[in-house]
Every structure is written in structure tokens, then in C-alpha cells.
Amino acid sequence: MQKNSDAKRGSVMSAVIIAVISLGLASVFILLISTISSLIIRCFLILYTVVLLAVGAGICLALRQRLKELKNGEAEKSKKY
């Protein structure tokens, strides 16, 4: 049981760290978009912001799937093979 809780804790911690970094950068880019007047730079910042928000959403979905796998015991089942 201890290994399962350690795996959950590690999964959640790594997901939170990556999500905070990507969402923090996205928020900085959003602030920069409002201050920059160049259209080309704004377009690049919008693109980077969309990508970072997609990374944050992907991390949340991957964490949800990983926790579901740990709950079902698939990690223990795969050790048999």
C-alpha cells in the first residue's frame, strides 16, 4: 500500500510543478500581450500562450488517467509480465 501512495504523491507533485510553471508562463505572456503594440510579437505571444494552456490541460488529463490507473492496480498487474 505504501508504494501506491508514494506513486500517487509523486504523480501529483510532478503534475502540479509542471502545471504551475506552464500556467505561470502563460499568465506572464498574457500580461505582455496587453503591453506590446507590435502585431507580429503579439501573435507569437498568443501562440505560445495557447500552447502553454494546452500543456496545462494535458497535464491535468494525464494526471487524472494516472490516478485512475493507480486506483485500479494496473501498475501491480504489469509487474507480473
Secondary structure, DSSP 8 states (H G I E B T S, - for coil): -HHHHHHHHHHHHHHHHHHHHHHHHHHHHHHHHHH---HHHHHHHHHHHHHHHHHHHHHHHHHHHHHHHHHHTHHHHHTT-
